[in-house]
Amino acid sequence: MKEHKVQFGTLPVFFTAISTILGAILFLRFGFAVGTLGFWGVALIVLLGHTITIPTALAISEIATNKRVEGGGEYFIISRSFGLNIGATIGIALYLSQSISIAFYVIAFTEAFQFVFEHVRTVYDLDLPRQAISVPAMLLLSGLILYKGANLGIKALYGVVGILAVSIVLFFLGQTGFSELGEFSMAQAEMRNPQDFFLVFAIIFPAFTGMTAGVGLSGDLKDPGKSIPLGTISATLIGMVIYLFIASKLALSATPVDLVGDQFVMGKIALYGAIVIPLGLAASTISSALGSVMVAPRTLHALASDNSFPLPRINRWLSRLRKKDSEPFNASLITCALAMLFVVLGDVNAVAQIISMFFMITYGSLCLISVLNHFGTSPSYRPTFRSKWYISLVGFAFSVWVMFKINLGYTVAAVILMTALYIYVNNYHRERKGLSSIFANSIFQLNRNLQLYLQKFKFGRSKSEWRPSAICISADSFERDSAFRLLSWISHKYGFGTYLHKIEGYYSSQTFERSQQELKQLISNYGQDSHVYIDTIISPSYTSAVAQSIQISGISGMDNNMVIFEYDKDEPSGLQNIIDNFKLVRSGHFDVCIYASSRKPIVHRNGIHVWIKPTDDENANLMIILSFIILGHPDWANGNISIFAICREEEKDSIRQQMETLMETGRLPVTTQNIQIIVQDEDRSYKDIMLERSAQAGLTVVGFREENLKHRDDELFEGFEGMGHMVFVHSFERKLLD
């Protein structure tokens, strides 16, 4: 295949944009707008409309000077920023809008031949259909693009833009009796019919949206980084100035009644207006159609090149370039056929506003890309032309606001269509799912700033606002998932969890490679549906791994405050490691949870049993809070919390009162029926009592004191063989429940 050679400079970008901006609405509807709202009303529309178009032009210019914009223009920018699936969704909608816009312009082109239709009606008493002009015009336009390509299209564009320029100059040179009488002055100008402002805005606004038309030529430009900013911004600003001057000329040259009642009022104002205004209308509409018929196939070609469509054969066919001139012939053929379909139908008003919505979504997306790039502050984002983030934010906000103000129903319809299209694209391109770098960069910056904020104010936080920020170190990640599962329960809704898979050894290139491979596997196994941050730690011993881990801040921006250990009850070989390192962890003021996992399955509907002994004064509140947090995980949706308090006979009533008051003031989901006060029999150990009542519990929570661990070592964890899964809790200090 012959290499595609770029050939155009800045002028094609400018002419394509300005000819689309100064289009059919200028000649056919702008007089109506001035007559309805008055000069200041229309001036406000022009300025309001350009609060969207100018930020969009600046955003495109900025993005285009960061990296080369290849074929597809706006689609290329959006897809390379938001990812291919979102890009394909917006790109398909953008392509349809561009293609159907060709039909709009060709149908509007027929208005320039109004005298022909009137002549036939007068002489032959025949209402000639508009297709008598529009179909041959569309065929001629299609032949020009299909057989000669964009090169001849650009040459033709120069000619029609020249005619357009002459017609506008002659319009300004024209005089009317109204203007000669001087019955209007800018000092007397007013804003009329404010209730119709957004109705007129909806009619006029599409006139300003042609500024991105030239961006679609990006793949054919010698220097897109220069031509796109210069051509797009100059066309946008010059178009705005021309519209303001035309509005003042119309207000000075005709009465409001004439402006509203005659769509060809410009022809009665311009010098040689009967000839030059129809010529200008013809030139503006055909140049707009010409620009769109060059741009739309390039969008379709870029979509197909990215395999955006479900059938590979379709993608290959549409992405094929003609060998002799590297033109997207097949994409042009489909575009011309689609446009011809709507030309034959003759009336595309039913989809006109939805198409406007798609364009607005495109402009809003371009502005949002600029905002996110500024916010993400990636080192790779180094455009030579820079806009301001707040200008882009204004453009994005106004794009969304104007969509709803123009037509709520069409806005909702456009959003529904875009959502359905995204779901479809995402379904057949599942392999392209993932977070685009622009979102990742923005989330990174947000997370970075939040962590810095939380660090600065962490010492001012109230103790009553405690939430777990837990860290867990395990070398048994591929043998059992118990530790990860507990951490997942804790971090699902209320807390933060960091799971560290320990790799034995010293840090080296070999152990690093192993850590990356195992991390990838762990994320694949566990990380898809959890709220746990997973990482690896390379260390020669368990103690050194613990010492390293407890000194690392959590991903939440707050220091870790809890360490979770885990061992297998049936093979408790790892328990001694935990006991040996308890003092090390305790020295860092950490709460400690020791998870004794069982081979028995967890029956979540059997709930969480919390056992509070007389020695659990400092542990009790943490045990209850932790149970409440675990219960927030979907696994425990059908479970509940049962509290068992062991006490002496004389303490029974006071303990019950304390527990009920605690549940009420702490607003915890524990009913009085689920609080049981148990008087300890001197002949039975508390372990026997627990085994009798909690052998079938989904999870049993038990407290322990540091003194017990010092004197009894692993005996503290023995005698629970008949129990299921258990969590032993040690609180560094008493937690508040308020």
C-alpha positions in Angstrom: 0.0 0.0 0.0 1.3 3.5 -0.9 2.2 5.5 2.2 -0.4 8.2 3.0 1.3 11.6 2.3 0.1 14.8 4.1 -0.2 17.7 1.8 -2.3 20.6 3.3 -1.3 23.7 5.2 -3.3 26.0 7.5 -5.6 27.6 4.9 -7.7 24.5 4.3 -8.3 24.2 8.1 -9.3 27.9 8.2 -11.5 27.8 5.0 -13.2 24.6 6.0 -14.1 26.0 9.5 -15.1 29.6 8.4 -17.2 28.3 5.5 -19.1 26.1 7.9 -19.5 28.8 10.5 -20.8 31.3 7.9 -23.4 28.9 6.6 -27.1 28.6 5.8 -28.2 29.9 9.1 -26.5 33.2 8.4 -28.4 33.8 5.2 -31.8 32.2 6.1 -32.3 32.6 9.9 -30.1 35.4 11.2 -32.5 38.1 10.1 -35.3 36.3 12.0 -33.2 36.3 15.1 -32.4 40.0 15.0 -36.0 40.8 14.3 -37.2 38.7 17.2 -34.7 39.6 19.9 -33.2 42.8 18.7 -29.6 43.6 18.3 -28.6 43.1 22.0 -30.5 39.9 22.2 -28.6 38.4 19.2 -25.3 39.9 20.5 -25.9 38.0 23.7 -26.6 34.8 21.7 -23.3 35.3 19.8 -21.4 35.8 23.0 -23.1 33.0 24.9 -22.5 30.6 22.0 -18.9 31.5 21.9 -18.4 30.7 25.6 -18.6 27.1 24.2 -16.9 27.4 20.8 -13.9 29.5 21.9 -12.9 27.2 24.8 -13.4 24.2 22.5 -11.2 25.9 19.8 -8.5 26.6 22.5 -8.8 23.1 23.9 -8.3 21.5 20.4 -5.4 23.8 19.8 -3.8 22.8 23.1 -4.2 19.1 22.6 -3.1 19.3 18.9 0.2 20.9 20.0 1.0 18.2 22.6 1.1 15.2 20.3 0.5 14.7 16.6 -3.2 14.5 15.8 -3.5 11.7 13.2 -6.5 10.9 11.0 -9.9 11.4 12.4 -9.5 14.8 14.0 -11.9 15.1 17.0 -12.4 11.4 17.2 -8.6 10.8 17.4 -8.2 13.3 20.2 -11.2 11.9 22.2 -10.2 8.2 21.7 -6.6 8.7 22.6 -7.6 10.6 25.7 -10.7 8.7 27.0 -9.8 5.3 25.6 -10.9 3.5 22.5 -14.3 2.3 23.8 -15.5 5.8 24.9 -13.8 7.2 21.9 -15.6 4.8 19.6 -19.0 5.7 21.2 -18.5 9.4 20.7 -16.8 8.9 17.4 -19.7 6.9 15.9 -22.2 9.6 17.0 -19.9 12.3 15.7 -19.6 10.5 12.3 -23.3 10.1 12.0 -23.7 13.8 12.8 -21.1 14.8 10.2 -22.7 12.6 7.5 -26.2 13.7 8.1 -25.0 17.3 8.2 -24.0 16.9 4.6 -27.7 16.4 3.8 -28.7 19.4 5.9 -26.4 21.6 3.9 -27.4 20.2 0.5 -31.1 20.7 1.3 -30.4 24.2 2.5 -28.5 24.7 -0.8 -31.8 24.3 -2.6 -33.1 27.5 -1.0 -30.7 29.5 -3.2 -32.9 28.3 -6.1 -36.1 29.7 -4.7 -36.6 31.7 -7.9 -36.6 28.5 -9.9 -39.3 26.9 -7.8 -41.5 30.1 -8.0 -41.0 30.3 -11.7 -42.1 26.7 -12.2 -45.1 27.3 -9.9 -46.1 30.4 -11.8 -45.6 29.2 -15.3 -46.5 25.5 -15.1 -48.6 25.5 -11.9 -46.3 22.8 -10.6 -44.8 22.5 -7.1 -41.4 21.2 -8.0 -39.9 19.0 -5.2 -36.7 20.1 -3.6 -35.1 16.9 -4.6 -35.1 18.2 -8.1 -32.1 20.3 -7.1 -30.8 18.5 -4.0 -30.4 15.0 -5.5 -28.3 16.2 -8.6 -26.3 18.5 -6.2 -25.6 15.5 -3.9 -24.6 13.3 -6.9 -22.2 16.0 -8.2 -20.7 16.5 -4.7 -20.3 12.7 -4.3 -18.7 12.4 -7.7 -16.2 15.2 -6.9 -15.1 13.5 -3.6 -15.2 9.9 -4.8 -13.3 10.4 -8.0 -11.1 13.4 -7.3 -10.7 13.2 -3.5 -10.0 15.9 -1.0 -7.3 17.6 -3.1 -9.8 18.8 -5.7 -12.3 19.4 -2.9 -9.9 21.9 -1.3 -9.4 23.7 -4.6 -13.2 23.9 -5.0 -13.4 25.1 -1.4 -11.2 28.1 -2.2 -13.6 29.1 -5.0 -16.8 28.9 -3.0 -15.2 30.7 0.0 -14.3 33.5 -2.4 -17.9 33.8 -3.6 -19.0 33.8 0.1 -16.6 36.6 0.9 -17.8 38.7 -2.0 -21.4 38.3 -1.1 -20.8 39.3 2.6 -18.8 42.4 1.4 -21.6 43.4 -0.9 -24.1 43.0 1.9 -22.2 45.5 4.0 -22.0 47.9 1.1 -25.8 47.8 0.5 -28.2 50.5 1.6 -31.9 50.6 2.3 -34.5 53.3 2.7 -34.7 52.4 6.4 -31.0 52.9 6.9 -31.0 56.2 5.0 -33.7 57.6 7.2 -31.5 56.8 10.2 -34.5 55.6 12.3 -32.3 53.2 14.1 -29.1 53.7 16.1 -27.0 51.5 18.4 -28.0 53.8 21.3 -31.7 52.9 20.7 -31.0 49.2 20.3 -32.9 46.9 22.7 -33.5 43.4 23.6 -37.0 42.2 22.7 -39.0 39.1 23.6 -36.7 37.7 26.3 -39.1 34.8 26.7 -38.1 33.6 23.2 -34.3 33.8 23.9 -33.5 30.1 24.1 -35.9 29.2 21.3 -34.0 31.6 19.0 -30.7 30.4 20.6 -31.5 26.8 19.5 -32.1 28.0 15.9 -28.9 30.1 15.7 -26.4 28.2 17.8 -25.6 25.5 15.2 -24.2 28.3 13.0 -21.3 28.8 15.5 -20.3 25.1 15.7 -18.4 24.7 12.5 -15.1 25.7 14.0 -14.0 22.1 14.4 -14.7 21.2 10.8 -11.1 21.7 9.8 -9.8 19.4 12.5 -11.1 16.4 10.6 -8.4 17.1 8.0 -5.7 16.4 10.6 -4.4 13.3 8.9 -3.8 15.3 5.7 -1.9 18.2 7.2 1.8 18.9 6.9 2.0 20.3 10.4 -1.2 19.7 12.5 0.4 21.2 15.6 0.6 24.5 13.8 -2.3 24.4 11.3 -5.1 23.3 13.7 -4.5 26.0 16.4 -4.0 28.8 13.9 -6.8 27.8 11.5 -9.4 26.9 14.2 -8.9 29.8 16.5 -8.7 32.4 13.7 -11.9 31.0 12.1 -13.7 31.0 15.5 -12.8 34.6 16.4 -13.3 36.0 12.8 -16.6 34.3 12.6 -17.8 35.8 15.9 -16.8 39.3 14.8 -18.6 38.9 11.4 -21.8 37.7 13.1 -21.8 40.7 15.5 -21.3 43.1 12.5 -24.0 41.4 10.5 -26.4 41.6 13.4 -25.8 45.4 13.6 -26.1 45.8 9.8 -29.4 43.9 9.8 -30.7 46.0 12.7 -29.7 49.2 11.0 -31.1 48.2 7.6 -34.6 46.8 8.1 -37.6 46.9 10.5 -38.2 44.0 12.9 -41.3 43.1 10.9 -39.3 42.7 7.7 -36.5 40.8 9.4 -38.9 38.3 10.9 -41.2 37.9 7.8 -38.6 37.6 5.0 -35.9 34.9 5.2 -34.2 36.5 2.2 -34.1 40.0 3.8 -30.3 40.1 3.2 -31.0 40.1 -0.5 -32.9 43.3 -0.2 -30.1 44.9 1.8 -27.0 43.8 -0.2 -25.7 45.6 -3.3 -26.9 43.4 -6.2 -28.6 41.4 -3.5 -31.0 39.6 -5.8 -28.0 37.9 -7.3 -25.2 37.9 -4.7 -27.2 36.7 -1.7 -28.5 33.5 -3.5 -25.0 33.0 -4.7 -23.6 33.5 -1.2 -26.2 31.1 0.2 -25.3 28.6 -2.5 -21.6 29.1 -1.8 -22.0 28.9 2.0 -24.1 25.7 2.0 -22.1 23.9 -0.7 -18.9 24.8 1.0 -20.2 23.5 4.3 -21.4 20.3 2.6 -18.0 20.1 0.9 -16.1 20.5 4.2 -18.3 17.8 5.9 -18.0 15.4 3.0 -14.3 15.6 3.2 -14.2 15.3 7.0 -16.8 12.6 7.7 -15.1 9.8 5.7 -11.9 10.5 7.6 -13.7 10.0 10.9 -15.2 6.7 9.6 -11.8 5.6 8.3 -10.2 6.3 11.7 -13.0 4.4 13.5 -12.5 1.4 11.3 -8.7 1.6 11.7 -9.2 1.2 15.4 -11.5 -1.8 14.9 -14.4 0.0 16.3 -17.0 -2.1 14.5 -18.0 -5.6 15.5 -17.0 -7.4 12.2 -13.3 -7.5 11.3 -14.2 -7.6 7.6 -16.1 -4.3 7.8 -13.2 -2.7 9.7 -10.7 -3.9 7.0 -12.9 -2.7 4.1 -13.6 0.8 5.6 -10.0 1.3 6.7 -8.7 0.6 3.2 -7.1 3.6 1.3 -7.1 4.1 -2.4 -3.6 3.3 -3.7 -3.2 6.1 -6.2 -3.9 9.0 -3.8 -4.4 7.4 -0.3 -8.0 8.6 -0.2 -10.5 6.8 2.1 -12.6 5.8 -0.9 -14.7 3.1 0.8 -15.5 5.3 3.8 -16.4 8.2 1.4 -18.7 5.8 -0.5 -20.6 4.9 2.6 -20.7 8.5 3.7 -22.1 9.8 0.4 -24.7 7.0 0.4 -25.9 7.8 3.9 -26.1 11.5 3.0 -28.0 10.8 -0.2 -30.5 8.7 1.8 -31.4 11.8 3.9 -31.4 14.1 0.8 -33.9 11.8 -0.9 -36.1 11.8 2.3 -35.9 15.6 2.0 -36.7 16.5 5.6 -34.2 15.7 8.4 -35.7 18.1 10.9 -36.8 15.1 13.0 -33.2 14.3 13.9 -31.8 17.8 13.6 -31.7 18.6 17.3 -30.3 15.2 18.3 -27.5 15.8 15.9 -26.9 19.1 17.6 -26.7 17.2 20.9 -24.1 14.9 19.5 -22.0 17.9 18.4 -22.4 19.4 21.9 -21.3 16.2 23.5 -18.2 16.3 21.3 -17.4 19.8 22.2 -18.0 19.2 25.9 -15.7 16.1 25.7 -12.9 18.1 24.1 -13.1 20.8 26.8 -13.2 18.1 29.5 -10.1 16.4 28.1 -8.3 19.8 28.4 -9.5 20.2 32.1 -8.4 16.6 33.0 -5.0 17.1 31.3 -4.5 20.2 33.3 -5.6 18.6 36.5 -3.7 15.3 35.9 -0.4 17.3 35.3 1.2 14.3 33.5 4.9 15.1 32.7 4.1 13.9 29.1 1.5 16.6 28.6 3.7 19.4 27.2 1.7 21.4 24.6 3.4 24.3 22.9 0.1 26.2 23.0 -1.6 26.3 26.4 -5.1 27.3 27.3 -6.3 27.8 30.9 -8.1 25.0 32.7 -10.9 27.3 33.9 -11.6 28.4 30.3 -12.0 24.7 29.3 -14.1 24.1 32.4 -16.4 27.0 31.4 -16.7 25.4 27.9 -17.6 22.0 29.3 -20.1 23.4 31.8 -21.8 25.6 29.2 -21.9 22.7 26.7 -23.9 20.6 29.2 -26.1 23.5 30.3 -27.0 24.6 26.8 -27.9 21.0 25.8 -30.6 21.0 28.5 -31.7 24.6 27.7 -32.1 23.9 24.0 -34.3 20.8 24.4 -34.6 18.6 27.4 -36.3 15.7 25.5 -33.6 15.6 22.8 -30.9 15.9 25.4 -32.2 12.9 27.3 -32.7 11.0 24.0 -29.1 11.7 23.0 -27.8 10.6 26.4 -29.8 7.4 26.2 -28.5 6.7 22.7 -24.9 7.3 23.7 -25.3 5.1 26.8 -26.7 2.3 24.7 -24.0 2.7 22.1 -21.3 2.6 24.8 -22.7 -0.6 26.4 -22.8 -2.2 22.9 -19.2 -1.1 22.1 -18.0 -2.2 25.5 -19.6 -5.5 25.1 -17.9 -6.5 21.8 -14.6 -4.9 22.8 -14.2 -6.2 26.3 -10.5 -6.6 25.9 -10.2 -2.8 25.6 -11.7 -2.1 29.0 -9.5 -0.4 31.5 -8.8 3.0 33.0 -7.6 5.5 30.4 -4.4 7.3 31.4 -6.1 10.7 31.5 -8.5 9.4 34.2 -5.7 7.6 36.0 -3.6 10.8 36.1 -6.5 12.8 37.5 -7.3 10.2 40.1 -3.6 10.2 41.0 -3.5 13.9 41.5 -6.8 13.9 43.5 -5.5 11.1 45.7 -2.1 12.9 46.1 -3.8 16.1 47.3 -6.2 14.3 49.6 -3.4 12.3 51.2 -1.4 15.5 51.8 -4.5 17.2 53.3 -5.2 14.2 55.5 -1.6 14.1 56.7 -1.7 17.7 57.7 -4.8 17.4 59.7 -4.5 13.9 61.0 -3.6 15.0 64.5 -6.8 17.1 64.7 -9.1 14.2 64.1 -11.4 13.2 66.9 -11.0 9.8 68.4 -14.7 9.2 68.0 -14.1 9.2 64.2 -12.1 6.1 64.3 -12.1 3.8 61.3 -9.8 0.9 60.5 -6.8 1.4 58.2 -5.5 -2.1 58.3 -2.5 -3.8 57.0 -2.0 -7.5 56.6 1.2 -9.5 55.8 0.9 -13.0 54.6 3.2 -15.5 52.9 0.3 -18.0 52.3 -1.6 -16.0 49.7 -1.6 -18.9 47.2 -2.5 -21.5 49.8 -5.6 -19.9 51.3 -7.4 -16.6 51.0 -8.6 -16.3 54.6 -6.5 -13.2 55.5 -7.4 -11.4 52.3 -11.1 -12.3 52.9 -11.1 -10.7 56.4 -9.3 -7.6 55.1 -11.8 -7.4 52.3 -14.7 -7.5 54.8 -13.2 -4.7 56.9 -12.3 -2.4 53.9 -15.4 -2.9 51.8 -17.5 0.0 53.2 -15.9 1.7 56.1 -12.2 1.0 56.2 -9.0 0.9 54.3 -7.0 -2.3 53.7 -3.5 -3.0 52.4 -2.7 -6.6 51.7 1.1 -7.4 51.4 2.1 -10.8 50.0 5.5 -11.7 51.6 8.2 -13.1 49.4 11.1 -14.7 51.2 14.6 -13.4 50.2 16.7 -10.4 49.7 15.7 -7.6 47.2 17.3 -8.4 43.8 16.4 -8.3 40.2 15.2 -12.0 40.4 13.0 -11.5 43.5 11.7 -8.2 42.0 10.6 -10.0 38.8 9.0 -12.7 40.9 7.2 -10.1 43.0 5.7 -8.5 39.8 4.6 -11.8 38.5 2.9 -12.9 41.7 1.4 -9.4 42.2 -0.2 -9.7 38.8 -1.6 -13.1 39.7 -2.9 -11.9 43.0 -4.7 -8.9 41.5 -6.2 -11.3 38.9 -7.3 -13.7 41.6 -8.5 -11.3 44.4 -8.4 -7.7 43.3 -11.1 -7.4 40.7 -14.1 -7.1 43.0 -12.5 -6.1 46.3 -11.6 -2.7 47.9 -8.3 -3.9 49.1 -5.0 -2.5 47.8 -2.7 -5.4 47.0 1.1 -5.3 46.9 4.1 -7.5 47.6 7.0 -7.1 50.1 10.4 -8.9 49.7 12.1 -9.6 53.0 14.4 -12.3 54.5 12.3 -12.9 57.6 8.8 -12.5 58.9 10.0 -10.0 61.5 11.7 -7.7 59.1 8.7 -7.8 56.8 6.4 -6.8 59.7 8.9 -4.0 60.8 9.0 -2.6 57.3 5.2 -2.8 56.8 4.1 -1.1 59.9 6.3 1.9 59.1 4.5 2.5 55.7 1.6 4.9 55.6 -1.7 3.5 54.3 -3.1 4.3 50.9 -5.9 6.1 52.6 -3.7 9.1 53.4 -3.9 8.2 57.1 -1.5 6.1 59.0 -2.3 2.4 59.4 -3.8 1.7 62.8 -4.5 -2.0 62.7 -2.4 -5.1 61.9 -4.1 -8.3 60.8 -2.3 -11.7 61.3 -3.7 -15.0 60.2 -2.9 -18.6 60.8 -4.6 -22.0 60.1 -6.2 -23.5 63.2 -5.7 -27.0 61.9 -2.0 -26.4 61.2 -1.0 -23.6 63.6 2.7 -23.6 62.6 2.6 -19.9 61.8 1.1 -18.9 65.2 4.5 -18.7 67.0 5.6 -16.1 64.4 2.6 -14.0 65.2 3.2 -14.3 69.0 6.9 -13.4 68.6 6.0 -10.2 66.7 3.1 -9.0 68.8 5.3 -6.8 71.0 6.9 -5.2 67.9 3.5 -4.3 66.5 2.2 -3.2 69.9 5.1 -0.7 70.2 3.7 1.2 67.2 0.3 1.7 69.0 -1.5 -0.6 66.6 -4.7 -2.5 67.2 -4.2 -6.2 66.5 -6.5 -8.8 65.0 -5.4 -12.4 64.9 -7.5 -14.4 62.5 -7.7 -18.1 63.2 -9.1 -19.6 60.0 -10.8 -22.9 59.9 -11.3 -25.6 57.3 -15.0 -25.4 58.1 -17.1 -23.4 55.6 -18.4 -20.0 56.7 -22.1 -19.9 57.0 -22.8 -16.2 56.9 -26.4 -16.3 57.8 -25.4 -17.7 61.2 -24.0 -14.3 61.9 -21.2 -12.9 64.0 -20.9 -13.8 67.6 -19.0 -11.3 69.9 -17.8 -12.7 73.2 -17.1 -10.1 75.9 -15.3 -11.2 79.1 -14.8 -9.2 82.3 -11.2 -8.5 81.2 -12.3 -7.0 77.8 -12.9 -3.5 79.1 -10.6 -1.9 76.5 -11.3 -4.4 73.8 -15.1 -4.6 73.9 -15.9 -1.4 71.9 -13.4 -2.3 69.1 -14.8 -5.8 68.9 -18.4 -4.5 68.5 -17.3 -1.8 66.0 -15.3 -4.3 64.0 -18.3 -6.7 63.9 -20.5 -3.9 62.6 -18.0 -3.0 59.9 -17.7 -6.6 58.8 -21.4 -6.9 58.6 -21.4 -4.1 56.0 -19.9 -6.5 53.4 -22.4 -8.1 51.0 -21.3 -11.6 52.1 -23.0 -10.9 55.5 -26.2 -9.4 54.1 -28.3 -12.1 55.8 -26.3 -12.2 59.0 -26.6 -10.4 62.3 -24.6 -9.6 65.4 -25.1 -11.5 68.6 -23.3 -10.3 71.8 -22.5 -12.6 74.6 -21.3 -11.0 77.9 -19.8 -13.3 80.5 -20.0 -11.9 84.1 -20.5 -12.9 87.7 -24.0 -13.3 89.1 -24.0 -10.0 91.0 -23.0 -8.1 87.9 -25.7 -9.6 85.6 -28.3 -6.7 85.7 -25.7 -3.9 85.6 -23.9 -5.5 82.6 -27.2 -5.9 80.7 -28.1 -2.3 81.3 -24.6 -1.2 80.2 -24.8 -3.3 77.0 -28.3 -2.0 76.1 -27.3 1.6 76.7 -24.2 1.0 74.6 -26.2 -0.4 71.7 -28.7 2.5 71.9 -26.2 5.4 72.2 -23.8 3.8 69.7 -26.7 3.3 67.2 -25.6 -0.2 66.5 -27.9 -2.8 64.7 -28.1 -5.1 67.7 -31.5 -5.9 69.2 -31.9 -6.6 72.9 -32.9 -10.2 72.0 -29.4 -10.6 70.5 -27.7 -9.6 73.8 -27.2 -12.5 76.1 -25.7 -12.1 79.6 -24.1 -15.3 80.7 -23.2 -16.0 84.4 -19.9 -18.0 84.4 -20.0 -21.3 86.2 -16.9 -21.8 88.2 -16.8 -25.5 87.1 -16.8 -24.6 83.3 -14.3 -22.5 81.4 -15.4 -19.7 79.1 -14.1 -21.8 76.2 -16.6 -24.5 76.9 -19.4 -22.0 77.1 -18.3 -20.5 73.8 -18.1 -23.9 72.1 -21.7 -24.7 73.3 -23.2 -21.5 71.8 -21.0 -20.5 68.9 -19.8 -23.7 67.3 -22.0 -22.9 64.2 -21.4 -19.2 64.1 -20.2 -17.7 60.9 -17.5 -15.8 62.7 -16.6 -15.5 66.4 -14.9 -12.4 67.8 -13.0 -12.8 71.0 -10.8 -10.3 72.9 -7.4 -10.8 74.4 -5.0 -8.8 76.6 -1.3 -8.4 76.2 -0.7 -9.8 79.7 -2.5 -13.0 78.7 -0.2 -13.4 75.7 2.9 -12.9 77.8 2.1 -15.5 80.4 0.1 -18.1 78.4 1.6 -17.8 74.9 -0.1 -20.1 72.4 -2.4 -21.6 75.2 -4.5 -18.5 74.7 -5.5 -19.8 71.2 -5.9 -23.5 72.1 -9.1 -25.3 73.1 -11.2 -23.9 70.2 -10.9 -26.9 67.9 -14.7 -27.3 67.6 -15.2 -23.7 66.7 -15.2 -22.3 63.2 -13.5 -19.1 62.1 -12.4 -16.8 64.9 -10.9 -13.3 65.2 -8.9 -12.5 68.4 -8.9 -8.7 69.0 -6.6 -6.5 71.0 -7.3 -2.8 71.1 -4.4 -0.5 71.9 -6.8 1.9 73.6 -10.5 2.0 74.3 -12.6 3.1 71.3 -15.5 5.5 71.7 -19.0 4.6 70.7 -21.0 7.8 70.4 
